[in-house]
Amino acid sequence: RVFNFLSLSDTPTLVETTRLLLTCISRSSFRTKWLSAFLSEDILPHLVFILKSSTNGPLLANVCQIVDMALDQDNTILKHWCSIPLVHVLMEATEQSKDVE
């Protein structure tokens, strides 16, 4: 499954995996199924880990966009994902991506 790639440590694989996920949730015809899978597969811990530990600008940007779009498009995800720790790692990732540029 695609979500299994989120637990890998290979940065190019993570970049491509997050790019694929972003593409899938960007398409309205696929969005609902993918967002439901986000909850059922519990990908948030993987996204948080990437945001905490990565210094790769494109990877951080992809994950931030995935989180942004998921929170914006699905109220259930918003209720399950919204937390102080998520806000903190998003802020750290934003700062890190500024430093990388």
Biopython code that builds the backbone (N, CA, C, O; Angstrom):
import numpy as np
from Bio.PDB.StructureBuilder import StructureBuilder

atoms = [
    (1, "ARG", "N", (0.821, -1.196, 0.000)),
    (1, "ARG", "CA", (0.000, 0.000, 0.000)),
    (1, "ARG", "C", (0.860, 1.251, 0.000)),
    (1, "ARG", "O", (1.989, 1.250, 0.491)),
    (2, "VAL", "N", (0.319, 2.291, -0.545)),
    (2, "VAL", "CA", (1.045, 3.559, -0.664)),
    (2, "VAL", "C", (1.442, 4.104, 0.706)),
    (2, "VAL", "O", (2.543, 4.631, 0.867)),
    (3, "PHE", "N", (0.562, 3.981, 1.682)),
    (3, "PHE", "CA", (0.835, 4.561, 2.993)),
    (3, "PHE", "C", (2.043, 3.927, 3.678)),
    (3, "PHE", "O", (2.675, 4.562, 4.523)),
    (4, "ASN", "N", (2.368, 2.695, 3.329)),
    (4, "ASN", "CA", (3.542, 2.041, 3.918)),
    (4, "ASN", "C", (4.831, 2.765, 3.561)),
    (4, "ASN", "O", (5.805, 2.706, 4.312)),
    (5, "PHE", "N", (4.844, 3.443, 2.428)),
    (5, "PHE", "CA", (6.039, 4.178, 2.020)),
    (5, "PHE", "C", (6.328, 5.359, 2.942)),
    (5, "PHE", "O", (7.461, 5.840, 2.990)),
    (6, "LEU", "N", (5.316, 5.835, 3.676)),
    (6, "LEU", "CA", (5.514, 6.963, 4.585)),
    (6, "LEU", "C", (6.396, 6.609, 5.776)),
    (6, "LEU", "O", (6.895, 7.501, 6.461)),
    (7, "SER", "N", (6.590, 5.334, 6.025)),
    (7, "SER", "CA", (7.435, 4.936, 7.155)),
    (7, "SER", "C", (8.882, 4.673, 6.744)),
    (7, "SER", "O", (9.710, 4.307, 7.578)),
    (8, "LEU", "N", (9.183, 4.857, 5.472)),
    (8, "LEU", "CA", (10.553, 4.657, 4.993)),
    (8, "LEU", "C", (11.421, 5.859, 5.345)),
    (8, "LEU", "O", (10.913, 6.948, 5.611)),
    (9, "SER", "N", (12.727, 5.650, 5.342)),
    (9, "SER", "CA", (13.640, 6.749, 5.649)),
    (9, "SER", "C", (14.298, 7.339, 4.403)),
    (9, "SER", "O", (15.079, 8.285, 4.504)),
    (10, "ASP", "N", (13.992, 6.795, 3.247)),
    (10, "ASP", "CA", (14.572, 7.266, 1.992)),
    (10, "ASP", "C", (13.858, 8.542, 1.522)),
    (10, "ASP", "O", (12.694, 8.503, 1.124)),
    (11, "THR", "N", (14.563, 9.647, 1.575)),
    (11, "THR", "CA", (13.948, 10.940, 1.273)),
    (11, "THR", "C", (13.356, 11.023, -0.133)),
    (11, "THR", "O", (12.225, 11.492, -0.267)),
    (12, "PRO", "N", (14.055, 10.594, -1.191)),
    (12, "PRO", "CA", (13.435, 10.664, -2.522)),
    (12, "PRO", "C", (12.129, 9.867, -2.611)),
    (12, "PRO", "O", (11.187, 10.289, -3.282)),
    (13, "THR", "N", (12.075, 8.720, -1.937)),
    (13, "THR", "CA", (10.837, 7.937, -1.928)),
    (13, "THR", "C", (9.735, 8.686, -1.196)),
    (13, "THR", "O", (8.586, 8.688, -1.636)),
    (14, "LEU", "N", (10.073, 9.314, -0.095)),
    (14, "LEU", "CA", (9.083, 10.094, 0.656)),
    (14, "LEU", "C", (8.576, 11.282, -0.151)),
    (14, "LEU", "O", (7.383, 11.584, -0.140)),
    (15, "VAL", "N", (9.482, 11.950, -0.848)),
    (15, "VAL", "CA", (9.074, 13.087, -1.681)),
    (15, "VAL", "C", (8.077, 12.627, -2.741)),
    (15, "VAL", "O", (7.038, 13.258, -2.939)),
    (16, "GLU", "N", (8.395, 11.534, -3.415)),
    (16, "GLU", "CA", (7.503, 11.036, -4.471)),
    (16, "GLU", "C", (6.186, 10.501, -3.907)),
    (16, "GLU", "O", (5.133, 10.676, -4.519)),
    (17, "THR", "N", (6.241, 9.858, -2.760)),
    (17, "THR", "CA", (5.020, 9.352, -2.133)),
    (17, "THR", "C", (4.102, 10.493, -1.728)),
    (17, "THR", "O", (2.896, 10.440, -1.969)),
    (18, "THR", "N", (4.667, 11.521, -1.115)),
    (18, "THR", "CA", (3.836, 12.662, -0.714)),
    (18, "THR", "C", (3.323, 13.428, -1.928)),
    (18, "THR", "O", (2.220, 13.973, -1.902)),
    (19, "ARG", "N", (4.106, 13.468, -2.970)),
    (19, "ARG", "CA", (3.648, 14.097, -4.215)),
    (19, "ARG", "C", (2.447, 13.331, -4.782)),
    (19, "ARG", "O", (1.474, 13.935, -5.233)),
    (20, "LEU", "N", (2.526, 12.002, -4.752)),
    (20, "LEU", "CA", (1.414, 11.162, -5.217)),
    (20, "LEU", "C", (0.173, 11.379, -4.360)),
    (20, "LEU", "O", (-0.927, 11.539, -4.890)),
    (21, "LEU", "N", (0.340, 11.385, -3.034)),
    (21, "LEU", "CA", (-0.802, 11.611, -2.145)),
    (21, "LEU", "C", (-1.426, 12.983, -2.383)),
    (21, "LEU", "O", (-2.649, 13.126, -2.399)),
    (22, "LEU", "N", (-0.594, 13.964, -2.564)),
    (22, "LEU", "CA", (-1.096, 15.316, -2.826)),
    (22, "LEU", "C", (-1.881, 15.352, -4.131)),
    (22, "LEU", "O", (-2.934, 15.985, -4.207)),
    (23, "THR", "N", (-1.383, 14.688, -5.137)),
    (23, "THR", "CA", (-2.088, 14.624, -6.424)),
    (23, "THR", "C", (-3.437, 13.933, -6.254)),
    (23, "THR", "O", (-4.444, 14.387, -6.797)),
    (24, "CYS", "N", (-3.455, 12.844, -5.507)),
    (24, "CYS", "CA", (-4.695, 12.079, -5.325)),
    (24, "CYS", "C", (-5.761, 12.884, -4.584)),
    (24, "CYS", "O", (-6.937, 12.829, -4.944)),
    (25, "ILE", "N", (-5.364, 13.629, -3.557)),
    (25, "ILE", "CA", (-6.383, 14.393, -2.825)),
    (25, "ILE", "C", (-6.706, 15.723, -3.510)),
    (25, "ILE", "O", (-7.669, 16.396, -3.142)),
    (26, "SER", "N", (-5.909, 16.094, -4.492)),
    (26, "SER", "CA", (-6.203, 17.312, -5.261)),
    (26, "SER", "C", (-7.305, 17.082, -6.291)),
    (26, "SER", "O", (-8.002, 18.017, -6.684)),
    (27, "ARG", "N", (-7.457, 15.846, -6.719)),
    (27, "ARG", "CA", (-8.476, 15.503, -7.716)),
    (27, "ARG", "C", (-9.797, 15.249, -7.009)),
    (27, "ARG", "O", (-9.897, 14.338, -6.186)),
    (28, "SER", "N", (-10.792, 16.033, -7.317)),
    (28, "SER", "CA", (-12.079, 15.914, -6.625)),
    (28, "SER", "C", (-12.706, 14.533, -6.779)),
    (28, "SER", "O", (-13.411, 14.072, -5.881)),
    (29, "SER", "N", (-12.460, 13.869, -7.900)),
    (29, "SER", "CA", (-13.052, 12.551, -8.117)),
    (29, "SER", "C", (-12.460, 11.478, -7.201)),
    (29, "SER", "O", (-13.096, 10.449, -6.974)),
    (30, "PHE", "N", (-11.257, 11.699, -6.673)),
    (30, "PHE", "CA", (-10.607, 10.719, -5.801)),
    (30, "PHE", "C", (-10.538, 11.158, -4.344)),
    (30, "PHE", "O", (-10.282, 10.341, -3.460)),
    (31, "ARG", "N", (-10.762, 12.428, -4.094)),
    (31, "ARG", "CA", (-10.499, 13.044, -2.787)),
    (31, "ARG", "C", (-11.170, 12.314, -1.620)),
    (31, "ARG", "O", (-10.507, 12.003, -0.631)),
    (32, "THR", "N", (-12.455, 12.043, -1.720)),
    (32, "THR", "CA", (-13.190, 11.456, -0.602)),
    (32, "THR", "C", (-12.628, 10.105, -0.187)),
    (32, "THR", "O", (-12.462, 9.835, 1.002)),
    (33, "LYS", "N", (-12.336, 9.261, -1.162)),
    (33, "LYS", "CA", (-11.790, 7.934, -0.844)),
    (33, "LYS", "C", (-10.416, 8.042, -0.188)),
    (33, "LYS", "O", (-10.128, 7.328, 0.773)),
    (34, "TRP", "N", (-9.580, 8.920, -0.699)),
    (34, "TRP", "CA", (-8.242, 9.067, -0.139)),
    (34, "TRP", "C", (-8.287, 9.659, 1.265)),
    (34, "TRP", "O", (-7.555, 9.218, 2.151)),
    (35, "LEU", "N", (-9.141, 10.652, 1.467)),
    (35, "LEU", "CA", (-9.230, 11.254, 2.795)),
    (35, "LEU", "C", (-9.788, 10.252, 3.808)),
    (35, "LEU", "O", (-9.362, 10.244, 4.963)),
    (36, "SER", "N", (-10.718, 9.424, 3.397)),
    (36, "SER", "CA", (-11.214, 8.357, 4.277)),
    (36, "SER", "C", (-10.088, 7.390, 4.620)),
    (36, "SER", "O", (-9.974, 6.938, 5.760)),
    (37, "ALA", "N", (-9.275, 7.083, 3.651)),
    (37, "ALA", "CA", (-8.139, 6.188, 3.887)),
    (37, "ALA", "C", (-7.126, 6.828, 4.832)),
    (37, "ALA", "O", (-6.482, 6.124, 5.609)),
    (38, "PHE", "N", (-6.974, 8.149, 4.778)),
    (38, "PHE", "CA", (-6.070, 8.837, 5.697)),
    (38, "PHE", "C", (-6.458, 8.522, 7.143)),
    (38, "PHE", "O", (-5.598, 8.274, 7.988)),
    (39, "LEU", "N", (-7.765, 8.536, 7.413)),
    (39, "LEU", "CA", (-8.226, 8.254, 8.769)),
    (39, "LEU", "C", (-8.119, 6.773, 9.108)),
    (39, "LEU", "O", (-7.638, 6.413, 10.183)),
    (40, "SER", "N", (-8.557, 5.929, 8.211)),
    (40, "SER", "CA", (-8.550, 4.495, 8.515)),
    (40, "SER", "C", (-7.126, 3.938, 8.629)),
    (40, "SER", "O", (-6.889, 3.006, 9.397)),
    (41, "GLU", "N", (-6.202, 4.490, 7.889)),
    (41, "GLU", "CA", (-4.811, 4.035, 7.942)),
    (41, "GLU", "C", (-3.989, 4.799, 8.984)),
    (41, "GLU", "O", (-2.835, 4.455, 9.241)),
    (42, "ASP", "N", (-4.579, 5.826, 9.578)),
    (42, "ASP", "CA", (-3.914, 6.630, 10.608)),
    (42, "ASP", "C", (-2.527, 7.095, 10.166)),
    (42, "ASP", "O", (-1.513, 6.718, 10.753)),
    (43, "ILE", "N", (-2.505, 7.918, 9.124)),
    (43, "ILE", "CA", (-1.219, 8.386, 8.597)),
    (43, "ILE", "C", (-0.658, 9.590, 9.348)),
    (43, "ILE", "O", (0.493, 9.971, 9.135)),
    (44, "LEU", "N", (-1.464, 10.193, 10.227)),
    (44, "LEU", "CA", (-0.996, 11.396, 10.912)),
    (44, "LEU", "C", (0.327, 11.198, 11.647)),
    (44, "LEU", "O", (1.194, 12.066, 11.539)),
    (45, "PRO", "N", (0.535, 10.107, 12.388)),
    (45, "PRO", "CA", (1.840, 9.954, 13.059)),
    (45, "PRO", "C", (3.020, 9.966, 12.077)),
    (45, "PRO", "O", (4.092, 10.476, 12.402)),
    (46, "HIS", "N", (2.824, 9.414, 10.894)),
    (46, "HIS", "CA", (3.893, 9.430, 9.892)),
    (46, "HIS", "C", (4.149, 10.854, 9.399)),
    (46, "HIS", "O", (5.298, 11.266, 9.239)),
    (47, "LEU", "N", (3.079, 11.596, 9.163)),
    (47, "LEU", "CA", (3.226, 12.980, 8.706)),
    (47, "LEU", "C", (3.899, 13.835, 9.771)),
    (47, "LEU", "O", (4.770, 14.648, 9.463)),
    (48, "VAL", "N", (3.496, 13.649, 11.014)),
    (48, "VAL", "CA", (4.101, 14.403, 12.114)),
    (48, "VAL", "C", (5.593, 14.071, 12.234)),
    (48, "VAL", "O", (6.415, 14.967, 12.424)),
    (49, "PHE", "N", (5.937, 12.801, 12.124)),
    (49, "PHE", "CA", (7.348, 12.417, 12.196)),
    (49, "PHE", "C", (8.156, 13.080, 11.081)),
    (49, "PHE", "O", (9.255, 13.580, 11.318)),
    (50, "ILE", "N", (7.611, 13.082, 9.872)),
    (50, "ILE", "CA", (8.308, 13.718, 8.750)),
    (50, "ILE", "C", (8.483, 15.207, 9.023)),
    (50, "ILE", "O", (9.561, 15.758, 8.804)),
    (51, "LEU", "N", (7.428, 15.857, 9.499)),
    (51, "LEU", "CA", (7.502, 17.289, 9.769)),
    (51, "LEU", "C", (8.517, 17.602, 10.868)),
    (51, "LEU", "O", (9.186, 18.634, 10.822)),
    (52, "LYS", "N", (8.630, 16.716, 11.851)),
    (52, "LYS", "CA", (9.572, 16.921, 12.957)),
    (52, "LYS", "C", (11.015, 16.684, 12.545)),
    (52, "LYS", "O", (11.917, 17.385, 13.006)),
    (53, "SER", "N", (11.238, 15.711, 11.689)),
    (53, "SER", "CA", (12.605, 15.246, 11.499)),
    (53, "SER", "C", (13.238, 15.580, 10.153)),
    (53, "SER", "O", (14.455, 15.465, 10.007)),
    (54, "SER", "N", (12.460, 15.982, 9.185)),
    (54, "SER", "CA", (13.023, 16.210, 7.862)),
    (54, "SER", "C", (13.584, 17.625, 7.718)),
    (54, "SER", "O", (13.097, 18.577, 8.328)),
    (55, "THR", "N", (14.614, 17.726, 6.901)),
    (55, "THR", "CA", (15.148, 19.040, 6.532)),
    (55, "THR", "C", (15.026, 19.266, 5.027)),
    (55, "THR", "O", (15.553, 20.243, 4.496)),
    (56, "ASN", "N", (14.332, 18.365, 4.348)),
    (56, "ASN", "CA", (14.178, 18.445, 2.902)),
    (56, "ASN", "C", (13.016, 19.375, 2.566)),
    (56, "ASN", "O", (11.867, 19.088, 2.904)),
    (57, "GLY", "N", (13.315, 20.478, 1.908)),
    (57, "GLY", "CA", (12.309, 21.491, 1.584)),
    (57, "GLY", "C", (11.112, 20.972, 0.797)),
    (57, "GLY", "O", (9.974, 21.199, 1.207)),
    (58, "PRO", "N", (11.332, 20.278, -0.326)),
    (58, "PRO", "CA", (10.183, 19.763, -1.084)),
    (58, "PRO", "C", (9.333, 18.778, -0.289)),
    (58, "PRO", "O", (8.109, 18.777, -0.417)),
    (59, "LEU", "N", (9.962, 17.948, 0.525)),
    (59, "LEU", "CA", (9.210, 16.991, 1.339)),
    (59, "LEU", "C", (8.362, 17.727, 2.373)),
    (59, "LEU", "O", (7.187, 17.408, 2.556)),
    (60, "LEU", "N", (8.948, 18.698, 3.041)),
    (60, "LEU", "CA", (8.199, 19.474, 4.030)),
    (60, "LEU", "C", (7.041, 20.219, 3.375)),
    (60, "LEU", "O", (5.941, 20.271, 3.924)),
    (61, "ALA", "N", (7.289, 20.792, 2.210)),
    (61, "ALA", "CA", (6.227, 21.513, 1.499)),
    (61, "ALA", "C", (5.087, 20.578, 1.121)),
    (61, "ALA", "O", (3.918, 20.926, 1.281)),
    (62, "ASN", "N", (5.424, 19.388, 0.619)),
    (62, "ASN", "CA", (4.389, 18.418, 0.247)),
    (62, "ASN", "C", (3.545, 18.016, 1.443)),
    (62, "ASN", "O", (2.317, 17.994, 1.364)),
    (63, "VAL", "N", (4.204, 17.698, 2.557)),
    (63, "VAL", "CA", (3.466, 17.262, 3.746)),
    (63, "VAL", "C", (2.594, 18.399, 4.283)),
    (63, "VAL", "O", (1.450, 18.170, 4.675)),
    (64, "CYS", "N", (3.124, 19.607, 4.303)),
    (64, "CYS", "CA", (2.311, 20.750, 4.750)),
    (64, "CYS", "C", (1.092, 20.941, 3.858)),
    (64, "CYS", "O", (0.006, 21.238, 4.355)),
    (65, "GLN", "N", (1.252, 20.777, 2.558)),
    (65, "GLN", "CA", (0.118, 20.904, 1.644)),
    (65, "GLN", "C", (-0.892, 19.788, 1.854)),
    (65, "GLN", "O", (-2.098, 20.026, 1.792)),
    (66, "ILE", "N", (-0.414, 18.568, 2.102)),
    (66, "ILE", "CA", (-1.326, 17.452, 2.377)),
    (66, "ILE", "C", (-2.148, 17.746, 3.627)),
    (66, "ILE", "O", (-3.369, 17.590, 3.622)),
    (67, "VAL", "N", (-1.483, 18.168, 4.688)),
    (67, "VAL", "CA", (-2.185, 18.472, 5.944)),
    (67, "VAL", "C", (-3.171, 19.607, 5.725)),
    (67, "VAL", "O", (-4.316, 19.529, 6.169)),
    (68, "ASP", "N", (-2.740, 20.653, 5.049)),
    (68, "ASP", "CA", (-3.611, 21.802, 4.784)),
    (68, "ASP", "C", (-4.856, 21.386, 4.008)),
    (68, "ASP", "O", (-5.975, 21.741, 4.378)),
    (69, "MET", "N", (-4.656, 20.647, 2.948)),
    (69, "MET", "CA", (-5.790, 20.243, 2.116)),
    (69, "MET", "C", (-6.710, 19.289, 2.870)),
    (69, "MET", "O", (-7.932, 19.409, 2.779)),
    (70, "ALA", "N", (-6.138, 18.346, 3.611)),
    (70, "ALA", "CA", (-6.957, 17.387, 4.359)),
    (70, "ALA", "C", (-7.801, 18.104, 5.417)),
    (70, "ALA", "O", (-8.988, 17.817, 5.566)),
    (71, "LEU", "N", (-7.189, 19.029, 6.145)),
    (71, "LEU", "CA", (-7.928, 19.766, 7.171)),
    (71, "LEU", "C", (-9.009, 20.652, 6.559)),
    (71, "LEU", "O", (-10.079, 20.836, 7.139)),
    (72, "ASP", "N", (-8.718, 21.190, 5.400)),
    (72, "ASP", "CA", (-9.661, 22.078, 4.723)),
    (72, "ASP", "C", (-10.839, 21.325, 4.105)),
    (72, "ASP", "O", (-11.948, 21.855, 4.032)),
    (73, "GLN", "N", (-10.600, 20.103, 3.664)),
    (73, "GLN", "CA", (-11.613, 19.370, 2.895)),
    (73, "GLN", "C", (-12.485, 18.426, 3.713)),
    (73, "GLN", "O", (-13.562, 18.043, 3.256)),
    (74, "ASP", "N", (-12.050, 18.043, 4.903)),
    (74, "ASP", "CA", (-12.767, 17.001, 5.639)),
    (74, "ASP", "C", (-12.881, 17.361, 7.121)),
    (74, "ASP", "O", (-11.879, 17.425, 7.833)),
    (75, "ASN", "N", (-14.111, 17.594, 7.573)),
    (75, "ASN", "CA", (-14.328, 17.978, 8.969)),
    (75, "ASN", "C", (-13.966, 16.866, 9.951)),
    (75, "ASN", "O", (-13.551, 17.146, 11.075)),
    (76, "THR", "N", (-14.117, 15.623, 9.541)),
    (76, "THR", "CA", (-13.744, 14.512, 10.425)),
    (76, "THR", "C", (-12.245, 14.512, 10.659)),
    (76, "THR", "O", (-11.788, 14.325, 11.787)),
    (77, "ILE", "N", (-11.481, 14.721, 9.602)),
    (77, "ILE", "CA", (-10.022, 14.814, 9.753)),
    (77, "ILE", "C", (-9.675, 16.019, 10.614)),
    (77, "ILE", "O", (-8.792, 15.945, 11.469)),
    (78, "LEU", "N", (-10.359, 17.110, 10.391)),
    (78, "LEU", "CA", (-10.121, 18.315, 11.187)),
    (78, "LEU", "C", (-10.296, 18.007, 12.672)),
    (78, "LEU", "O", (-9.465, 18.406, 13.488)),
    (79, "LYS", "N", (-11.361, 17.307, 13.026)),
    (79, "LYS", "CA", (-11.617, 16.973, 14.435)),
    (79, "LYS", "C", (-10.573, 16.009, 14.991)),
    (79, "LYS", "O", (-10.166, 16.149, 16.144)),
    (80, "HIS", "N", (-10.131, 15.036, 14.195)),
    (80, "HIS", "CA", (-9.176, 14.036, 14.670)),
    (80, "HIS", "C", (-7.731, 14.537, 14.678)),
    (80, "HIS", "O", (-6.946, 14.157, 15.548)),
    (81, "TRP", "N", (-7.388, 15.369, 13.733)),
    (81, "TRP", "CA", (-5.992, 15.779, 13.578)),
    (81, "TRP", "C", (-5.637, 17.056, 14.312)),
    (81, "TRP", "O", (-4.486, 17.231, 14.714)),
    (82, "CYS", "N", (-6.590, 17.949, 14.497)),
    (82, "CYS", "CA", (-6.265, 19.257, 15.062)),
    (82, "CYS", "C", (-5.793, 19.114, 16.507)),
    (82, "CYS", "O", (-6.540, 18.672, 17.380)),
    (83, "SER", "N", (-4.559, 19.490, 16.735)),
    (83, "SER", "CA", (-3.985, 19.391, 18.071)),
    (83, "SER", "C", (-2.812, 20.356, 18.185)),
    (83, "SER", "O", (-2.260, 20.817, 17.186)),
    (84, "ILE", "N", (-2.456, 20.642, 19.402)),
    (84, "ILE", "CA", (-1.308, 21.520, 19.653)),
    (84, "ILE", "C", (-0.018, 20.914, 19.087)),
    (84, "ILE", "O", (0.762, 21.636, 18.466)),
    (85, "PRO", "N", (0.235, 19.601, 19.282)),
    (85, "PRO", "CA", (1.462, 19.043, 18.704)),
    (85, "PRO", "C", (1.524, 19.189, 17.177)),
    (85, "PRO", "O", (2.598, 19.436, 16.627)),
    (86, "LEU", "N", (0.396, 19.040, 16.494)),
    (86, "LEU", "CA", (0.396, 19.211, 15.035)),
    (86, "LEU", "C", (0.727, 20.656, 14.670)),
    (86, "LEU", "O", (1.493, 20.903, 13.739)),
    (87, "VAL", "N", (0.159, 21.593, 15.389)),
    (87, "VAL", "CA", (0.444, 23.009, 15.126)),
    (87, "VAL", "C", (1.927, 23.291, 15.329)),
    (87, "VAL", "O", (2.541, 24.004, 14.535)),
    (88, "HIS", "N", (2.501, 22.737, 16.384)),
    (88, "HIS", "CA", (3.927, 22.957, 16.655)),
    (88, "HIS", "C", (4.811, 22.413, 15.538)),
    (88, "HIS", "O", (5.735, 23.093, 15.093)),
    (89, "VAL", "N", (4.532, 21.180, 15.077)),
    (89, "VAL", "CA", (5.395, 20.626, 14.029)),
    (89, "VAL", "C", (5.189, 21.349, 12.706)),
    (89, "VAL", "O", (6.125, 21.467, 11.915)),
    (90, "LEU", "N", (3.983, 21.833, 12.455)),
    (90, "LEU", "CA", (3.758, 22.627, 11.237)),
    (90, "LEU", "C", (4.552, 23.927, 11.294)),
    (90, "LEU", "O", (5.124, 24.356, 10.292)),
    (91, "MET", "N", (4.585, 24.550, 12.466)),
    (91, "MET", "CA", (5.363, 25.777, 12.620)),
    (91, "MET", "C", (6.855, 25.494, 12.454)),
    (91, "MET", "O", (7.559, 26.265, 11.803)),
    (92, "GLU", "N", (7.341, 24.399, 13.037)),
    (92, "GLU", "CA", (8.746, 24.018, 12.887)),
    (92, "GLU", "C", (9.085, 23.745, 11.428)),
    (92, "GLU", "O", (10.133, 24.165, 10.938)),
    (93, "ALA", "N", (8.204, 23.047, 10.744)),
    (93, "ALA", "CA", (8.453, 22.718, 9.336)),
    (93, "ALA", "C", (8.466, 23.978, 8.486)),
    (93, "ALA", "O", (9.267, 24.096, 7.559)),
    (94, "THR", "N", (7.590, 24.914, 8.796)),
    (94, "THR", "CA", (7.564, 26.169, 8.047)),
    (94, "THR", "C", (8.872, 26.925, 8.231)),
    (94, "THR", "O", (9.431, 27.454, 7.270)),
    (95, "GLU", "N", (9.355, 26.975, 9.459)),
    (95, "GLU", "CA", (10.634, 27.632, 9.741)),
    (95, "GLU", "C", (11.771, 26.895, 9.046)),
    (95, "GLU", "O", (12.659, 27.523, 8.470)),
    (96, "GLN", "N", (11.750, 25.575, 9.096)),
    (96, "GLN", "CA", (12.804, 24.765, 8.481)),
    (96, "GLN", "C", (12.816, 24.980, 6.967)),
    (96, "GLN", "O", (13.883, 25.104, 6.366)),
    (97, "SER", "N", (11.648, 25.024, 6.359)),
    (97, "SER", "CA", (11.607, 25.203, 4.912)),
    (97, "SER", "C", (12.075, 26.593, 4.513)),
    (97, "SER", "O", (12.612, 26.760, 3.418)),
    (98, "LYS", "N", (11.889, 27.591, 5.362)),
    (98, "LYS", "CA", (12.433, 28.928, 5.087)),
    (98, "LYS", "C", (13.951, 28.908, 5.135)),
    (98, "LYS", "O", (14.618, 29.553, 4.327)),
    (99, "ASP", "N", (14.497, 28.149, 6.105)),
    (99, "ASP", "CA", (15.952, 28.059, 6.241)),
    (99, "ASP", "C", (16.589, 27.337, 5.058)),
    (99, "ASP", "O", (17.717, 27.641, 4.670)),
    (100, "VAL", "N", (15.859, 26.379, 4.488)),
    (100, "VAL", "CA", (16.381, 25.592, 3.371)),
    (100, "VAL", "C", (16.423, 26.418, 2.090)),
    (100, "VAL", "O", (17.321, 26.253, 1.264)),
    (101, "GLU", "N", (15.452, 27.301, 1.934)),
    (101, "GLU", "CA", (15.376, 28.119, 0.706)),
    (101, "GLU", "C", (16.480, 29.083, 0.665)),
    (101, "GLU", "O", (16.588, 29.858, -0.286)),
]
sb = StructureBuilder()
sb.init_structure("model")
sb.init_model(0)
sb.init_chain("A")
sb.init_seg("    ")
for serial, (resi, resn, name, xyz) in enumerate(atoms, 1):
    if name == "N":
        sb.init_residue(resn, " ", resi, " ")
    sb.init_atom(name, np.array(xyz, "f"), 0.0, 1.0, " ", f" {name:<3s}", serial, name[0])
structure = sb.get_structure()
